[in-house]
Every structure is written in structure tokens, then in C-alpha cells.
Amino acid sequence: MKNLVPILKRFFIALSIIFISSTAFAGNEEDKKMDTVIFKVEMDCTGCVSKIEKNIPFEKGVKALLVDFEKQQVSITFKTKLTNKAKLKKAIEKLEFKVEESKI
């Protein structure tokens, strides 16, 4: 019986650690919600593409970026809890590009 008490204590401590860590990392669905926006961006050269590719991924919430020079489009996938389309548009405009949301 004396050996059983320390074993049970360790078991309950391990169980509580697992429970606390799983609830801490679970998050809610709102934290994981993603959206994608496509902007029509006037780009003159491949230097413009590089400028966007070097700056926009560092915007808060951006998870994926695709710049298509031929189509003059920038596609951004982002976490909706951390940013929105207006903030991303403003970030591209700060790089001195003319931007409008594509209606695709």
C-alpha cells in the first residue's frame, strides 16, 4: 500500500500536466480561421515583385503569399483574427503600389 500512494501521486500529476498543456495549446476555432484575398497590383518590373515578397510576409497574420507579375496579382492567405483585407491593402500601398481588391 505504501508503494501505491507515490505511484498514484505521480500518475495524477502527469495526468494534470497533460490536461493543462492540451487545453493551453488547443485554442479555439476563431484563432485558426484563415482567408485569402487577391489584389490587383500595378507592378512595373521584377524588382516590384521582390519588394512585395520581401515585405508582405512579415505583416502580422500573413501565412502565404503568391505574387504573379504577368497577371499583376498578389494573393495573400492570412489569419482573420490577426489582420484583415484593409490592413493588407494598406501594407502594399505603403510600398508605393496602386492596389485594388480583385473581384474574381
N, CA, C and O atoms as CSV, one atom per row, in Angstrom:
chain,resi,resn,atom,element,x,y,z
A,1,MET,N,N,0.819,-1.195,0.000
A,1,MET,CA,C,0.000,0.000,0.000
A,1,MET,C,C,0.864,1.261,0.000
A,1,MET,O,O,0.519,2.261,-0.630
A,2,LYS,N,N,2.005,1.199,0.724
A,2,LYS,CA,C,2.894,2.358,0.776
A,2,LYS,C,C,3.453,2.691,-0.606
A,2,LYS,O,O,3.657,3.864,-0.920
A,3,ASN,N,N,3.699,1.687,-1.427
A,3,ASN,CA,C,4.219,1.897,-2.778
A,3,ASN,C,C,3.153,2.435,-3.726
A,3,ASN,O,O,3.475,3.101,-4.709
A,4,LEU,N,N,1.915,2.155,-3.440
A,4,LEU,CA,C,0.816,2.569,-4.303
A,4,LEU,C,C,0.561,4.074,-4.235
A,4,LEU,O,O,0.234,4.686,-5.252
A,5,VAL,N,N,0.704,4.677,-3.063
A,5,VAL,CA,C,0.428,6.114,-2.888
A,5,VAL,C,C,1.367,6.973,-3.746
A,5,VAL,O,O,0.881,7.845,-4.465
A,6,PRO,N,N,2.696,6.764,-3.701
A,6,PRO,CA,C,3.565,7.581,-4.564
A,6,PRO,C,C,3.306,7.361,-6.055
A,6,PRO,O,O,3.420,8.293,-6.851
A,7,ILE,N,N,2.962,6.144,-6.428
A,7,ILE,CA,C,2.666,5.856,-7.828
A,7,ILE,C,C,1.416,6.607,-8.267
A,7,ILE,O,O,1.391,7.193,-9.349
A,8,LEU,N,N,0.373,6.593,-7.428
A,8,LEU,CA,C,-0.858,7.324,-7.740
A,8,LEU,C,C,-0.621,8.830,-7.808
A,8,LEU,O,O,-1.187,9.510,-8.664
A,9,LYS,N,N,0.212,9.351,-6.910
A,9,LYS,CA,C,0.531,10.786,-6.928
A,9,LYS,C,C,1.190,11.164,-8.254
A,9,LYS,O,O,0.814,12.151,-8.886
A,10,ARG,N,N,2.179,10.367,-8.665
A,10,ARG,CA,C,2.862,10.643,-9.922
A,10,ARG,C,C,1.905,10.534,-11.111
A,10,ARG,O,O,1.984,11.326,-12.050
A,11,PHE,N,N,1.020,9.568,-11.068
A,11,PHE,CA,C,0.043,9.381,-12.128
A,11,PHE,C,C,-0.870,10.601,-12.254
A,11,PHE,O,O,-1.108,11.090,-13.358
A,12,PHE,N,N,-1.380,11.091,-11.119
A,12,PHE,CA,C,-2.278,12.247,-11.155
A,12,PHE,C,C,-1.547,13.532,-11.538
A,12,PHE,O,O,-2.127,14.400,-12.190
A,13,ILE,N,N,-0.304,13.660,-11.147
A,13,ILE,CA,C,0.484,14.828,-11.554
A,13,ILE,C,C,0.711,14.798,-13.065
A,13,ILE,O,O,0.547,15.814,-13.742
A,14,ALA,N,N,1.087,13.638,-13.589
A,14,ALA,CA,C,1.304,13.506,-15.035
A,14,ALA,C,C,0.011,13.750,-15.801
A,14,ALA,O,O,0.019,14.412,-16.839
A,15,LEU,N,N,-1.086,13.227,-15.301
A,15,LEU,CA,C,-2.381,13.420,-15.937
A,15,LEU,C,C,-2.790,14.889,-15.948
A,15,LEU,O,O,-3.311,15.381,-16.950
A,16,SER,N,N,-2.559,15.588,-14.848
A,16,SER,CA,C,-2.916,17.011,-14.794
A,16,SER,C,C,-2.027,17.841,-15.721
A,16,SER,O,O,-2.509,18.799,-16.326
A,17,ILE,N,N,-0.758,17.502,-15.847
A,17,ILE,CA,C,0.137,18.211,-16.762
A,17,ILE,C,C,-0.332,18.024,-18.203
A,17,ILE,O,O,-0.364,18.982,-18.975
A,18,ILE,N,N,-0.690,16.811,-18.562
A,18,ILE,CA,C,-1.190,16.545,-19.919
A,18,ILE,C,C,-2.470,17.325,-20.181
A,18,ILE,O,O,-2.632,17.910,-21.252
A,19,PHE,N,N,-3.374,17.337,-19.215
A,19,PHE,CA,C,-4.642,18.050,-19.380
A,19,PHE,C,C,-4.422,19.553,-19.540
A,19,PHE,O,O,-5.011,20.175,-20.424
A,20,ILE,N,N,-3.587,20.133,-18.698
A,20,ILE,CA,C,-3.330,21.579,-18.763
A,20,ILE,C,C,-2.649,21.959,-20.070
A,20,ILE,O,O,-3.014,22.957,-20.691
A,21,SER,N,N,-1.663,21.173,-20.492
A,21,SER,CA,C,-0.960,21.505,-21.738
A,21,SER,C,C,-1.864,21.338,-22.953
A,21,SER,O,O,-1.762,22.114,-23.903
A,22,SER,N,N,-2.736,20.352,-22.945
A,22,SER,CA,C,-3.618,20.170,-24.095
A,22,SER,C,C,-4.647,21.285,-24.189
A,22,SER,O,O,-4.995,21.689,-25.299
A,23,THR,N,N,-5.143,21.791,-23.088
A,23,THR,CA,C,-6.099,22.904,-23.142
A,23,THR,C,C,-5.402,24.207,-23.493
A,23,THR,O,O,-6.004,25.072,-24.129
A,24,ALA,N,N,-4.161,24.365,-23.098
A,24,ALA,CA,C,-3.432,25.595,-23.404
A,24,ALA,C,C,-3.111,25.709,-24.887
A,24,ALA,O,O,-3.126,26.811,-25.436
A,25,PHE,N,N,-2.820,24.589,-25.546
A,25,PHE,CA,C,-2.440,24.616,-26.949
A,25,PHE,C,C,-3.598,24.385,-27.907
A,25,PHE,O,O,-3.435,24.527,-29.119
A,26,ALA,N,N,-4.743,24.037,-27.391
A,26,ALA,CA,C,-5.882,23.723,-28.258
A,26,ALA,C,C,-6.382,24.958,-28.992
A,26,ALA,O,O,-6.651,24.885,-30.191
A,27,GLY,N,N,-6.515,26.082,-28.313
A,27,GLY,CA,C,-7.029,27.299,-28.940
A,27,GLY,C,C,-8.464,27.092,-29.381
A,27,GLY,O,O,-9.002,25.991,-29.262
A,28,ASN,N,N,-9.084,28.140,-29.888
A,28,ASN,CA,C,-10.440,27.954,-30.401
A,28,ASN,C,C,-10.409,28.071,-31.924
A,28,ASN,O,O,-9.384,28.415,-32.511
A,29,GLU,N,N,-11.520,27.787,-32.537
A,29,GLU,CA,C,-11.588,27.784,-33.998
A,29,GLU,C,C,-11.376,29.184,-34.582
A,29,GLU,O,O,-10.879,29.313,-35.701
A,30,GLU,N,N,-11.738,30.212,-33.855
A,30,GLU,CA,C,-11.568,31.589,-34.337
A,30,GLU,C,C,-10.086,31.907,-34.550
A,30,GLU,O,O,-9.730,32.639,-35.473
A,31,ASP,N,N,-9.224,31.351,-33.686
A,31,ASP,CA,C,-7.779,31.576,-33.812
A,31,ASP,C,C,-7.219,30.963,-35.091
A,31,ASP,O,O,-6.215,31.438,-35.622
A,32,LYS,N,N,-7.866,29.908,-35.585
A,32,LYS,CA,C,-7.349,29.171,-36.741
A,32,LYS,C,C,-7.993,29.597,-38.057
A,32,LYS,O,O,-7.565,29.147,-39.120
A,33,LYS,N,N,-9.002,30.445,-38.008
A,33,LYS,CA,C,-9.741,30.818,-39.220
A,33,LYS,C,C,-8.841,31.606,-40.173
A,33,LYS,O,O,-8.182,32.570,-39.784
A,34,MET,N,N,-8.835,31.163,-41.438
A,34,MET,CA,C,-7.990,31.776,-42.459
A,34,MET,C,C,-8.868,32.285,-43.598
A,34,MET,O,O,-9.989,31.819,-43.801
A,35,ASP,N,N,-8.328,33.250,-44.331
A,35,ASP,CA,C,-8.999,33.791,-45.506
A,35,ASP,C,C,-7.933,34.106,-46.543
A,35,ASP,O,O,-6.753,34.226,-46.213
A,36,THR,N,N,-8.344,34.237,-47.782
A,36,THR,CA,C,-7.423,34.596,-48.860
A,36,THR,C,C,-8.005,35.768,-49.633
A,36,THR,O,O,-9.197,35.804,-49.940
A,37,VAL,N,N,-7.143,36.716,-49.939
A,37,VAL,CA,C,-7.549,37.873,-50.732
A,37,VAL,C,C,-6.611,37.974,-51.930
A,37,VAL,O,O,-5.425,37.660,-51.838
A,38,ILE,N,N,-7.169,38.418,-53.052
A,38,ILE,CA,C,-6.363,38.642,-54.256
A,38,ILE,C,C,-6.457,40.120,-54.604
A,38,ILE,O,O,-7.545,40.665,-54.790
A,39,PHE,N,N,-5.294,40.755,-54.687
A,39,PHE,CA,C,-5.226,42.167,-55.044
A,39,PHE,C,C,-4.683,42.324,-56.450
A,39,PHE,O,O,-3.795,41.582,-56.870
A,40,LYS,N,N,-5.213,43.284,-57.168
A,40,LYS,CA,C,-4.662,43.706,-58.452
A,40,LYS,C,C,-3.653,44.800,-58.100
A,40,LYS,O,O,-4.024,45.833,-57.542
A,41,VAL,N,N,-2.380,44.575,-58.426
A,41,VAL,CA,C,-1.309,45.493,-58.050
A,41,VAL,C,C,-0.532,45.896,-59.296
A,41,VAL,O,O,-0.093,45.038,-60.061
A,42,GLU,N,N,-0.362,47.192,-59.499
A,42,GLU,CA,C,0.413,47.678,-60.646
A,42,GLU,C,C,1.902,47.530,-60.349
A,42,GLU,O,O,2.463,48.256,-59.529
A,43,MET,N,N,2.535,46.564,-61.040
A,43,MET,CA,C,3.962,46.303,-60.878
A,43,MET,C,C,4.650,46.532,-62.219
A,43,MET,O,O,4.182,46.058,-63.254
A,44,ASP,N,N,5.766,47.264,-62.195
A,44,ASP,CA,C,6.477,47.611,-63.415
A,44,ASP,C,C,7.589,46.633,-63.789
A,44,ASP,O,O,7.930,46.496,-64.964
A,45,CYS,N,N,8.156,45.952,-62.788
A,45,CYS,CA,C,9.310,45.098,-63.057
A,45,CYS,C,C,9.405,44.000,-62.007
A,45,CYS,O,O,8.606,43.938,-61.072
A,46,THR,N,N,10.402,43.133,-62.182
A,46,THR,CA,C,10.596,42.061,-61.203
A,46,THR,C,C,11.108,42.608,-59.873
A,46,THR,O,O,11.001,41.938,-58.846
A,47,GLY,N,N,11.656,43.805,-59.884
A,47,GLY,CA,C,12.063,44.448,-58.637
A,47,GLY,C,C,10.854,44.745,-57.767
A,47,GLY,O,O,10.930,44.683,-56.540
A,48,CYS,N,N,9.745,45.067,-58.403
A,48,CYS,CA,C,8.496,45.305,-57.674
A,48,CYS,C,C,8.043,44.012,-56.993
A,48,CYS,O,O,7.594,44.021,-55.847
A,49,VAL,N,N,8.169,42.909,-57.718
A,49,VAL,CA,C,7.804,41.598,-57.167
A,49,VAL,C,C,8.658,41.313,-55.929
A,49,VAL,O,O,8.142,40.891,-54.894
A,50,SER,N,N,9.952,41.544,-56.043
A,50,SER,CA,C,10.868,41.307,-54.925
A,50,SER,C,C,10.517,42.171,-53.722
A,50,SER,O,O,10.562,41.708,-52.582
A,51,LYS,N,N,10.170,43.412,-53.978
A,51,LYS,CA,C,9.820,44.336,-52.902
A,51,LYS,C,C,8.612,43.823,-52.119
A,51,LYS,O,O,8.591,43.885,-50.890
A,52,ILE,N,N,7.619,43.323,-52.825
A,52,ILE,CA,C,6.423,42.778,-52.174
A,52,ILE,C,C,6.769,41.492,-51.436
A,52,ILE,O,O,6.357,41.297,-50.292
A,53,GLU,N,N,7.531,40.608,-52.092
A,53,GLU,CA,C,7.889,39.322,-51.486
A,53,GLU,C,C,8.767,39.480,-50.252
A,53,GLU,O,O,8.745,38.622,-49.370
A,54,LYS,N,N,9.532,40.550,-50.175
A,54,LYS,CA,C,10.409,40.766,-49.027
A,54,LYS,C,C,9.687,41.420,-47.849
A,54,LYS,O,O,10.130,41.280,-46.709
A,55,ASN,N,N,8.591,42.125,-48.096
A,55,ASN,CA,C,7.948,42.881,-47.024
A,55,ASN,C,C,6.630,42.303,-46.520
A,55,ASN,O,O,6.415,42.244,-45.310
A,56,ILE,N,N,5.767,41.887,-47.393
A,56,ILE,CA,C,4.418,41.476,-47.005
A,56,ILE,C,C,4.389,40.213,-46.130
A,56,ILE,O,O,3.537,40.139,-45.244
A,57,PRO,N,N,5.260,39.221,-46.323
A,57,PRO,CA,C,5.204,38.048,-45.438
A,57,PRO,C,C,5.417,38.380,-43.957
A,57,PRO,O,O,5.049,37.593,-43.085
A,58,PHE,N,N,6.004,39.529,-43.679
A,58,PHE,CA,C,6.258,39.908,-42.294
A,58,PHE,C,C,5.096,40.671,-41.655
A,58,PHE,O,O,5.152,41.022,-40.477
A,59,GLU,N,N,4.055,40.922,-42.430
A,59,GLU,CA,C,2.861,41.541,-41.862
A,59,GLU,C,C,2.205,40.534,-40.917
A,59,GLU,O,O,2.186,39.332,-41.181
A,60,LYS,N,N,1.683,41.039,-39.840
A,60,LYS,CA,C,1.049,40.194,-38.826
A,60,LYS,C,C,-0.084,39.367,-39.440
A,60,LYS,O,O,-0.961,39.915,-40.108
A,61,GLY,N,N,-0.068,38.050,-39.214
A,61,GLY,CA,C,-1.139,37.174,-39.648
A,61,GLY,C,C,-0.973,36.565,-41.027
A,61,GLY,O,O,-1.726,35.659,-41.384
A,62,VAL,N,N,-0.012,37.031,-41.812
A,62,VAL,CA,C,0.172,36.510,-43.171
A,62,VAL,C,C,0.782,35.112,-43.103
A,62,VAL,O,O,1.817,34.901,-42.470
A,63,LYS,N,N,0.124,34.163,-43.764
A,63,LYS,CA,C,0.585,32.779,-43.769
A,63,LYS,C,C,1.115,32.333,-45.129
A,63,LYS,O,O,1.968,31.448,-45.195
A,64,ALA,N,N,0.628,32.928,-46.205
A,64,ALA,CA,C,1.106,32.559,-47.543
A,64,ALA,C,C,0.985,33.764,-48.470
A,64,ALA,O,O,0.070,34.577,-48.343
A,65,LEU,N,N,1.922,33.858,-49.395
A,65,LEU,CA,C,1.951,34.962,-50.346
A,65,LEU,C,C,2.336,34.417,-51.713
A,65,LEU,O,O,3.272,33.628,-51.842
A,66,LEU,N,N,1.595,34.853,-52.734
A,66,LEU,CA,C,1.910,34.478,-54.112
A,66,LEU,C,C,1.808,35.729,-54.968
A,66,LEU,O,O,0.749,36.352,-55.051
A,67,VAL,N,N,2.914,36.091,-55.601
A,67,VAL,CA,C,2.955,37.274,-56.462
A,67,VAL,C,C,3.089,36.813,-57.903
A,67,VAL,O,O,4.025,36.090,-58.246
A,68,ASP,N,N,2.142,37.236,-58.756
A,68,ASP,CA,C,2.149,36.874,-60.172
A,68,ASP,C,C,2.342,38.155,-60.992
A,68,ASP,O,O,1.413,38.943,-61.168
A,69,PHE,N,N,3.563,38.341,-61.486
A,69,PHE,CA,C,3.894,39.558,-62.233
A,69,PHE,C,C,3.100,39.649,-63.531
A,69,PHE,O,O,2.613,40.725,-63.879
A,70,GLU,N,N,2.962,38.538,-64.251
A,70,GLU,CA,C,2.256,38.550,-65.535
A,70,GLU,C,C,0.788,38.956,-65.385
A,70,GLU,O,O,0.261,39.718,-66.196
A,71,LYS,N,N,0.139,38.444,-64.348
A,71,LYS,CA,C,-1.274,38.771,-64.124
A,71,LYS,C,C,-1.458,40.037,-63.288
A,71,LYS,O,O,-2.576,40.523,-63.116
A,72,GLN,N,N,-0.333,40.571,-62.765
A,72,GLN,CA,C,-0.368,41.771,-61.915
A,72,GLN,C,C,-1.234,41.521,-60.670
A,72,GLN,O,O,-2.034,42.367,-60.272
A,73,GLN,N,N,-1.049,40.326,-60.065
A,73,GLN,CA,C,-1.853,39.935,-58.910
A,73,GLN,C,C,-0.984,39.529,-57.733
A,73,GLN,O,O,0.111,38.989,-57.891
A,74,VAL,N,N,-1.512,39.808,-56.542
A,74,VAL,CA,C,-0.897,39.363,-55.300
A,74,VAL,C,C,-1.974,38.640,-54.509
A,74,VAL,O,O,-3.016,39.213,-54.188
A,75,SER,N,N,-1.712,37.372,-54.196
A,75,SER,CA,C,-2.636,36.555,-53.416
A,75,SER,C,C,-2.052,36.376,-52.019
A,75,SER,O,O,-0.898,35.975,-51.870
A,76,ILE,N,N,-2.861,36.677,-50.987
A,76,ILE,CA,C,-2.388,36.593,-49.610
A,76,ILE,C,C,-3.377,35.755,-48.800
A,76,ILE,O,O,-4.575,36.034,-48.779
A,77,THR,N,N,-2.855,34.729,-48.139
A,77,THR,CA,C,-3.637,33.948,-47.193
A,77,THR,C,C,-3.233,34.408,-45.800
A,77,THR,O,O,-2.046,34.519,-45.493
A,78,PHE,N,N,-4.238,34.677,-44.954
A,78,PHE,CA,C,-3.960,35.285,-43.653
A,78,PHE,C,C,-4.917,34.783,-42.582
A,78,PHE,O,O,-6.000,34.282,-42.884
A,79,LYS,N,N,-4.502,34.923,-41.323
A,79,LYS,CA,C,-5.349,34.603,-40.178
A,79,LYS,C,C,-6.274,35.785,-39.929
A,79,LYS,O,O,-5.814,36.911,-39.741
A,80,THR,N,N,-7.579,35.526,-39.927
A,80,THR,CA,C,-8.554,36.612,-39.803
A,80,THR,C,C,-8.539,37.257,-38.422
A,80,THR,O,O,-8.964,38.403,-38.272
A,81,LYS,N,N,-8.064,36.548,-37.429
A,81,LYS,CA,C,-8.015,37.134,-36.085
A,81,LYS,C,C,-6.893,38.174,-35.966
A,81,LYS,O,O,-6.977,39.082,-35.139
A,82,LEU,N,N,-5.863,38.047,-36.775
A,82,LEU,CA,C,-4.696,38.915,-36.657
A,82,LEU,C,C,-4.676,40.080,-37.635
A,82,LEU,O,O,-4.042,41.099,-37.363
A,83,THR,N,N,-5.352,39.948,-38.759
A,83,THR,CA,C,-5.354,41.033,-39.744
A,83,THR,C,C,-6.603,40.945,-40.603
A,83,THR,O,O,-7.433,40.055,-40.424
A,84,ASN,N,N,-6.728,41.877,-41.538
A,84,ASN,CA,C,-7.878,41.866,-42.447
A,84,ASN,C,C,-7.446,42.408,-43.810
A,84,ASN,O,O,-6.304,42.832,-43.991
A,85,LYS,N,N,-8.371,42.385,-44.757
A,85,LYS,CA,C,-8.057,42.800,-46.130
A,85,LYS,C,C,-7.621,44.256,-46.201
A,85,LYS,O,O,-6.702,44.593,-46.946
A,86,ALA,N,N,-8.270,45.114,-45.437
A,86,ALA,CA,C,-7.938,46.547,-45.468
A,86,ALA,C,C,-6.511,46.799,-44.979
A,86,ALA,O,O,-5.792,47.611,-45.561
A,87,LYS,N,N,-6.102,46.116,-43.923
A,87,LYS,CA,C,-4.743,46.293,-43.403
A,87,LYS,C,C,-3.701,45.795,-44.404
A,87,LYS,O,O,-2.646,46.407,-44.574
A,88,LEU,N,N,-4.010,44.684,-45.060
A,88,LEU,CA,C,-3.073,44.150,-46.045
A,88,LEU,C,C,-2.966,45.060,-47.265
A,88,LEU,O,O,-1.882,45.250,-47.816
A,89,LYS,N,N,-4.094,45.616,-47.679
A,89,LYS,CA,C,-4.086,46.562,-48.797
A,89,LYS,C,C,-3.234,47.778,-48.448
A,89,LYS,O,O,-2.441,48.250,-49.262
A,90,LYS,N,N,-3.408,48.272,-47.238
A,90,LYS,CA,C,-2.640,49.434,-46.781
A,90,LYS,C,C,-1.143,49.117,-46.729
A,90,LYS,O,O,-0.318,49.976,-47.041
A,91,ALA,N,N,-0.794,47.898,-46.339
A,91,ALA,CA,C,0.615,47.497,-46.275
A,91,ALA,C,C,1.257,47.516,-47.663
A,91,ALA,O,O,2.404,47.934,-47.815
A,92,ILE,N,N,0.517,47.064,-48.668
A,92,ILE,CA,C,1.047,47.095,-50.041
A,92,ILE,C,C,1.126,48.537,-50.541
A,92,ILE,O,O,2.085,48.906,-51.219
A,93,GLU,N,N,0.136,49.344,-50.213
A,93,GLU,CA,C,0.150,50.754,-50.613
A,93,GLU,C,C,1.314,51.507,-49.980
A,93,GLU,O,O,1.848,52.433,-50.589
A,94,LYS,N,N,1.713,51.130,-48.776
A,94,LYS,CA,C,2.871,51.754,-48.125
A,94,LYS,C,C,4.153,51.504,-48.912
A,94,LYS,O,O,5.115,52.266,-48.812
A,95,LEU,N,N,4.153,50.431,-49.694
A,95,LEU,CA,C,5.309,50.133,-50.541
A,95,LEU,C,C,5.243,50.912,-51.857
A,95,LEU,O,O,6.056,50.698,-52.756
A,96,GLU,N,N,4.274,51.813,-51.957
A,96,GLU,CA,C,4.090,52.725,-53.090
A,96,GLU,C,C,3.577,52.029,-54.349
A,96,GLU,O,O,4.041,52.301,-55.456
A,97,PHE,N,N,2.614,51.130,-54.164
A,97,PHE,CA,C,1.946,50.483,-55.283
A,97,PHE,C,C,0.487,50.898,-55.305
A,97,PHE,O,O,-0.108,51.179,-54.265
A,98,LYS,N,N,-0.084,50.934,-56.509
A,98,LYS,CA,C,-1.506,51.158,-56.671
A,98,LYS,C,C,-2.185,49.795,-56.515
A,98,LYS,O,O,-1.836,48.840,-57.209
A,99,VAL,N,N,-3.165,49.709,-55.592
A,99,VAL,CA,C,-3.755,48.426,-55.222
A,99,VAL,C,C,-5.279,48.510,-55.238
A,99,VAL,O,O,-5.866,49.500,-54.802
A,100,GLU,N,N,-5.904,47.450,-55.749
A,100,GLU,CA,C,-7.348,47.314,-55.595
A,100,GLU,C,C,-7.665,45.823,-55.444
A,100,GLU,O,O,-6.980,44.973,-56.013
A,101,GLU,N,N,-8.698,45.521,-54.680
A,101,GLU,CA,C,-9.087,44.125,-54.477
A,101,GLU,C,C,-9.662,43.557,-55.753
A,101,GLU,O,O,-10.506,44.182,-56.395
A,102,SER,N,N,-9.210,42.377,-56.121
A,102,SER,CA,C,-9.697,41.726,-57.331
A,102,SER,C,C,-11.070,41.126,-57.089
A,102,SER,O,O,-11.350,40.628,-55.999
A,103,LYS,N,N,-11.922,41.172,-58.095
A,103,LYS,CA,C,-13.298,40.661,-57.981
A,103,LYS,C,C,-13.430,39.300,-58.644
A,103,LYS,O,O,-14.386,39.057,-59.381
A,104,ILE,N,N,-12.491,38.422,-58.390
A,104,ILE,CA,C,-12.511,37.095,-59.026
A,104,ILE,C,C,-13.399,36.169,-58.243
A,104,ILE,O,O,-13.553,35.004,-58.609
